Structures are given as C-alpha cells and as structure tokens.
Amino acid sequence: MTTSELIFDKSAYIANLLVAFAQTQPNKNNASNQADSNDISAILNGDGNAFAELIKRYQDRITAKMWRFTRDKQQLEELVQDVFVEAYQSLRSFKQGFPFLPWLMKIAIRVGYRHWKKTTRISKEISLDELDESVMSNKNIKPDRAAEMLHDLLANLSPKDRLVLMLTYFEGCSTAEVSELTGWSRIMTKVRLHRARGKLKRLIERKMSI
C-alpha cells in the first residue's frame, strides 16, 4: 500500500489492522520511548506499516480506556478505531522525545468525551427496583451488574460531569492528572468534581425516593 493510498483510506486501513490484531496476546509491558519514536519517524517518512506496531502495542490499553465510555461492544470497537485514526491524522503534532502513551490517552479522552456529547440524554429509563434498598444492601450483587447500574446512573449527567467522575474514581487520577488529560485548570477540575459529586448524590437520592 502506498502512502497516498494509506492517507486516502485511513479509516479502512485502521479497521483492518484492528481486526488483524484482535486475537493477539496482550503486551504486558509498555514499549520503550525509543521504539515508539522509531515507529513514528518511520510513519512520518511514509512507512504506513509502522503504524501497525503502535496499534499492536497499545490496542489493549485503549480498549480498556474506551470501555469506560460505552458498554456497547460495537460502539467500543468504533471508538477504539476512532482513537487510532485521530492519532494517525495528528501524528505530526506529536513532539518527538516525549512519551507517546500519555499523548494517545489524551486523544482517547477526547474521543470518548465527544461520544458522550453525541449520546447525551436527559434521563434514561431504568428500573428503579434495581436501585431500591434490597439491591443497594445486597452484598451478593454481581460486580458486573453493579457497574452497569452505575453506568446507567452516570448517563443522566452531563459529559463533563461524567468525565471528571470517571477519571477521578474509576481511573484513580489525581486532580493534576485530570487537569492534564482534559485541559481544564486545576481549580476548574476541583469545582467540576465537587459539582458532579453533588449532582450524582442528588440523582441517587431522587431515584431512591420514588
């Protein structure tokens, strides 16, 4: 495949690479900065195949990140593809010498946030029985089910509220890390986190009182 063909049909190219690596064994170790730098240099010099190495190296990490934004497997695949497509298109803006993964994760956050903005809804119809005392006090509730219930509740919040809660509590990010990932100031990050927690608390209380 020539460079011109790769640029012409990037989405299909990325999709094919993702399928090709879907069954590969996850790479437990982060690739060195030097390996990333070598691959990026090769890509910018017209070697389209070098991008396959970056996908292979980071696909699992990006998939895990995008799972925070959707529980739909088809949407998940599309979001992962979108992350790598945007990374490819923005690669010339990457500053060589800096770690590649944090830069890629910022793109993932942007893609996930845009997905939430597109799919935001005022409220979602969920069974309130699932949130009553019998469920909330049931220690035997399956973790997957509990995660689904929380995901449904968070869907009632704005994308920014969901994002700050997800990064803080699910990802374990500090205020400084959330600020770095989102581009918000630290003060704004703290304010949004405080407001988001309050909104979620009121939402749960409202659901429980019906």
BANU-13123 format. One record per atom (N, C-alpha, C): x, y, z; residue in three letters. Coordinates in steps of 0.001 Angstrom, whole numbers, plus 500000, padded with zeros to 6 digits. Atoms other than C-alpha are relative to their C-alpha. Example, Ala and Ser with C-alpha at 12.3 -4.5 7.8 and 13.67 -1.06 7.14 Angstrom:
BEGIN
500890498810500000ala
512300495500507800ala
500900501200500000ala
499180498810499940ser
513670498940507140ser
499230501090500730ser
This chain:
BEGIN
500856498802500000met
500000500000500000met
500885501239500000met
499212498783500075thr
501433503376499012thr
499538500982501052thr
500351498978499020thr
501462506395501282thr
498731500731499597thr
501188499279500460ser
498863508146499147ser
498749499181500216ser
501156500872499785glu
496554505142499340glu
499656499922501474glu
500222500068498565leu
497003504974503103leu
499278501243500493leu
500632498753499587ile
496108508631503562ile
498593500098499458ile
501314499912500640phe
493164508285501187phe
498952499186500751phe
500974500872499360asp
491533505460503128asp
500500499579501378asp
499425500275498686lys
492869505740506682lys
499063499176500858lys
500942500685499123ser
489690504557508402ser
499956498513499703ser
500043501415500372ala
489528501304506456ala
501308499325500363ala
498687500557499674tyr
493242500778506959tyr
500109499687501485tyr
499945500207498558ile
492992501215510747ile
499079498869500408ile
500958501051499671ala
489918498990510887ala
500581498628499693ala
499407501280500376asn
491743496202509055asn
501117499595500952asn
498925500307499062leu
494722496459511370leu
499450499540501336leu
500601500376498727leu
492493496273514449leu
499473498577499945leu
500497501367500155val
490847493130513122val
501158499014500010val
498849500897500101ala
494227491614512367ala
500621499715501355ala
499368500167498697phe
495428492141515910phe
499008499666501108phe
501037500241498993ala
492143491307517677ala
500312498794500864ala
499733501240499283gln
493379487856518670gln
501436499899500520gln
498614500074499552thr
496953488753519543thr
500081500022501514thr
499784500025498560gln
498295488170523026gln
500299501404500495gln
499742498655499493pro
498183491399525099pro
501459500168500399pro
498632499677499612asn
501543493030525561asn
499979500605501398asn
500069499564498612lys
502007493363529313lys
500956501141500299lys
498995498989499716asn
504985495666529094asn
499873501179499042asn
500031498812500845asn
504991499239527840asn
501206500007499073asn
498872499896500935ala
507111499712524767ala
500866501181500410ala
499077498913499645ser
510143501889525201ser
499693501225499159ser
500175498760500749asn
510037505511524153asn
500764499948498684asn
499192500072501211gln
512736504711521641gln
499297499217498905gln
500725500799500986ala
510643502033519948ala
498859500823499400ala
501080499136500492asp
507708504445519710asp
500556501060499059asp
499386498943500814ser
509974507162518363ser
500421499473498634ser
499579500601501268asn
511377504834515719asn
498809499757499082asn
501196500278500793asp
507912503792514578asp
499379501293499466asp
500595498728500413ile
506637507371514490ile
500824500637498881ile
499134499459501059ser
509631508507512458ser
499777499266498685ser
500233500801501202ala
509031505662510027ala
498671500359499351ala
501320499638500529ile
505356506573509678ile
500064501342499283ile
499919498657500577leu
506132510225509016leu
500848500017498735leu
499178500115501214asn
508634509125506399asn
499340499142498929asn
500752500695501036gly
505944507215504527gly
499816498513500190gly
500151501436499748asp
506103503751506080asp
498691499751500743asp
501307500209499386gly
502399503013506673gly
499947498786500888gly
500027501223499209asn
503114499564508052asn
500494500202501425asn
499467499748498658ala
504939501053511043ala
498889500331500986ala
501099499657499100phe
501626502270512429phe
499370498742500595phe
500519501267499488ala
500589498643512828ala
500674499631501316ala
499280500310498766glu
503255498313515519glu
499447500797501173glu
500580499181498929leu
501769501180517522leu
498636499455500412leu
501299500582499682ile
498312499634517274ile
500174498724500823ile
499759501257499294lys
499630496247518351lys
500444500253501437lys
499426499686498692arg
501453497853521277arg
498969500566500974arg
500873499250499102tyr
498600499954522638tyr
498512499707499854tyr
501415500273500229gln
495328498466521417gln
499280499596501284gln
500656500461498783asp
494557496728524713asp
499786501129500998asp
500114498874499068arg
495213499856526757arg
498891500939499568arg
501030499094500501ile
492984501967524528ile
498617499356500116ile
501279500694499864thr
490227499347524509thr
499502500068501436thr
500380499917498583ala
490243499286528316ala
499536501405500355ala
500398498615499728lys
490046503070528388lys
498628500309499418lys
501259499659500646met
487168503301525926met
498832499221500599met
501070500741499312trp
485203500677527887trp
499365500856501085trp
500558499071499018arg
484732503457530427arg
498903500872499384arg
500926499083500661phe
482743505378527834phe
498783499305499399phe
501152500711500565thr
480440502674526495thr
500037498545500430thr
500108501422499705arg
479173499207527323arg
499528499226498775arg
500425500620501238asp
478126498536523752asp
501242499574499218asp
498786500515500628lys
480690496299522035lys
500236500585498614lys
499828499419501334gln
480029497689518564gln
500495501443500108gln
499537498633499783gln
480396501269519822gln
501443499996500491gln
498641500093499476leu
483524500206521689leu
501009499831498870leu
499102500218501129glu
485139498920518506glu
500153501272499173glu
499953498773500785glu
484235502133516698glu
500819501081500707glu
499252498990499252leu
485656504309519478leu
501498499708499978leu
498582500372500059val
488925502377519560val
500570500349498631val
499557499657501350gln
489178502766515806gln
500154501502499855gln
499945498535500101asp
488420506494516093asp
501250500554500677asp
498810499534499283val
491229506922518623val
501247499853499126val
498805500232500804phe
493822505383516334phe
499977500793498693phe
500099499174501201val
492524507182513261val
500402501436500317val
499659498627499624glu
492742510526515073glu
501483500120500340glu
498571499991499682ala
496204509631516369ala
500825500042498716ala
499284500021501273tyr
497343508863512830tyr
499939501363499321tyr
500179498709500661gln
495918512099511495gln
500746501117500711gln
499377498941499205ser
497505514121514320ser
501464499742500291ser
498671500459499613leu
500854512366514404leu
501085501057499812leu
498976498966500227arg
502796515320513018arg
500023501026501126arg
500027499064498870ser
501735517337516074ser
500649499402501253ser
499372500640498857phe
503329514792518422phe
501448500464500111phe
498646499506499770lys
506529516114519991lys
500931498822500276lys
499055501100499858gln
509298513593519470gln
500848500208501259gln
499234499932498762gly
511158512782522674gly
499136499899501229gly
500940500129498906phe
508046512817524824phe
499341498619499935phe
500671501311500013pro
506227509605525897pro
498775500024499094pro
501100500067500957phe
503721508515523278phe
498671499633500657phe
501245500489499415leu
501159506752525501leu
499158501104500639leu
500823498918499442pro
500058509844527508pro
499337500845498919pro
500561499238501130trp
499561511691524225trp
498836499241499380trp
501057500832500566leu
497498508795522884leu
498794499955500929leu
501095500033499038met
495430508676526079met
499196501299499979met
500722498734500117lys
494570512354525700lys
499036499952498818lys
500876500155501163ile
493182511561522274ile
498825499106500353ile
501071500908499586ala
491192508678523782ala
498961500728500836ala
500927499221499162ile
489680511031526358ile
499145500914499131ile
500751499106500882arg
488679513485523636arg
498961499226499193arg
500926500818500785val
487119510740521517val
498835499529500867val
501059500449499102gly
485193509343524486gly
499079501131500408gly
500803498846499614tyr
484037512789525534tyr
499073500421498870tyr
500857499655501144arg
482765513560522040arg
498876498974499849arg
501038501042500069his
480913510235522081his
498906500282501013his
500997499673498985trp
479197511199525317trp
499163501206499583trp
500743498809500419lys
478260514605523917lys
498964499653498941lys
500926500396501058lys
476633512931520917lys
498840499172500547lys
501010500934499507thr
474723510447523030thr
499367500453501316thr
500562499513498743thr
473804512625525998thr
498476499982499951thr
501454499961499879arg
470252512204527129arg
499648500534501370arg
500409499392498742ile
468328513954529870ile
499851498951501090ile
500150501083499034ser
467461510712531573ser
499866498696499254ser
500136501320500595lys
467450507003530910lys
498992499202500811lys
500998500807499314glu
464569504703531685glu
500660498744500539glu
499484501193499359ile
465907502205534182ile
499053499602501106ile
500886500502498966ser
464060500048536638ser
500460500500501358ser
499637499482498696leu
464030501816539983leu
500101498878501026leu
499911501131499087asp
463570498457541619asp
501442499537500135asp
498612500425499971glu
467189497809540739glu
500826500866500933glu
499260499075499152leu
468209500725542943leu
499387500128501382leu
500637499884498701asp
465968500139545953asp
500857499358501077asp
499207500454498871glu
467133499047549393glu
500445498553499853glu
499647501412500115ser
467090495360548563ser
501225499798499127ser
498845500112500883val
469595495897545789val
501213500671500620val
498882499247499465met
471730498536547464met
500626499303501205met
499490500674498814ser
472066496392550581ser
500419498563499727ser
499683501376500357asn
472596493130548712asn
501483499866499694asn
498555500150500176lys
476239492202549133lys
500344498971498934lys
499741501045500983asn
475825489375546638asn
499815500477498568asn
500198499484501354ile
475127491654543692ile
501297499843499211ile
498826500248500828lys
477479490800540861lys
500684501327499640lys
499270498767500324pro
480211493391540213pro
499647500550498622pro
500330499542501349asp
479349493494536505asp
498657500706499983asp
501332499388499950arg
475716494265537290arg
500056501340500712arg
499862498741499276ala
476676496928539804ala
500620501065499102ala
499355499058500916ala
478923498526537191ala
499021500497498950ala
500993499610500994glu
476090498514534662glu
499010501010500595glu
500942499094499340met
473751500192537163met
500609501384500178met
499330498720499825leu
476311502880537925leu
500179500694498656leu
499853499436501344his
476959503366534218his
498692500655499556his
501304499448500368asp
473222503925533707asp
499708501292500756asp
500211498784499216leu
473079506469536513leu
500848501147499461leu
499115498960500504leu
476068508379535170leu
499534500538498650leu
500491499569501309ala
474358508531531776ala
499036501169500119ala
500907498889499792asn
471970511058533293asn
500732501319500250asn
499212498806499749leu
474794513505533966leu
500555500553498690leu
499407499385501194ser
476431515892531516ser
501326499322499691ser
498714500615500347pro
479515514688529626pro
501157500455500884pro
498906499502499164lys
481819516917531685lys
499929499415501400lys
500162500591498675asp
480371515634534966asp
500413498535499981asp
499645501417500114arg
480697512037533814arg
501504499831499854arg
498566500125500262leu
484248512613532629leu
500822500207501269leu
499212499728498802val
485546514120535861val
499804498914501043val
500241501090499060leu
483911511392537957leu
500713498725499545leu
499365501205500530met
485184508628535676met
501511500033500212met
498552499904499878leu
488774509885535673leu
500436499963501462leu
499616499917498589thr
488815510559539425thr
499792498691500737thr
500335501157499183tyr
487090507493540809tyr
500249498663499309tyr
499787501258500701phe
487307504824538124phe
501452499825499583phe
498618500067500464glu
490757505689536778glu
500999500309501105glu
499109499684498893gly
492167506898540097gly
500944501151499723gly
499141498865500352cys
493561510109538599cys
499961501066501086cys
499944498861499092ser
494702512966540799ser
499415501221499301ser
500503498763500593thr
493412516499540273thr
500943500498498909thr
499011499551500988ala
496639517348538466ala
499918499155498732ala
500085500883501162glu
496280514315536189glu
498732500243499195glu
501251499681500701val
492641515104535377val
500158501300499231val
499770498704500642ser
493656518670534605ser
500846499837498741ser
499112500232501140glu
496420517439532293glu
499268499300498865glu
500706500772501026leu
494165514981530472leu
498909500803499303leu
501150499279500547thr
491250517355529973thr
500319501396499494thr
499687498632500374gly
492982520701529592gly
499328501030500884gly
500615499084499050trp
490958522184532448trp
501051500457501008trp
499116499574498919ser
492680524237535129ser
499731499131501227ser
500190500816498796arg
493159522536538493arg
498816500503500820arg
501128499434499255ile
490705524929540122ile
498691499576499363ile
501220500390500693met
488088524214537466met
499739498508500169met
500154501440499801thr
488737520485537841thr
499385499712501364thr
500529500202498652lys
488081520673541588lys
498543500444500088lys
501382499497499981val
484934522747541063val
499068499021499303val
500844500933500746arg
483570520342538451arg
499824498683500758arg
500107501238499227leu
484337517333540632leu
499024500180501152leu
500904499719498879his
482550518910543595his
498545500053499521his
501359499885500536arg
479513519774541484arg
499485498651499505arg
500414501296500550ala
479443516385539778ala
499628499033501113ala
500322500866498867arg
479522514543543089arg
498645500367500594arg
501280499556499463gly
476644516657544333gly
498834499599499118gly
501063500369500938lys
474603516031541201lys
499710498502500057lys
500195501447499941leu
475180512275541386leu
499309499605501299leu
500633500278498706lys
474243512223545070lys
498512500328499958lys
501417499610500082arg
471013514112544388arg
499228499079499067arg
500657500903500942leu
470247511858541448leu
499666498681500678leu
500242501251499307ile
470605508737543562ile
498884500156501035ile
501033499754498984glu
468513510238546354glu
498624500126499359glu
501279499824500692arg
465800511219543870arg
499458498676499500arg
500427501311500484lys
465731507773542335lys
499495499125501139lys
500344500839498868met
465588506126545729met
498698500426500671met
501180499498499307ser
462747508342546931ser
498714499755499251ser
501213500221500807ile
460360507490544090ile
499371498673500350ile
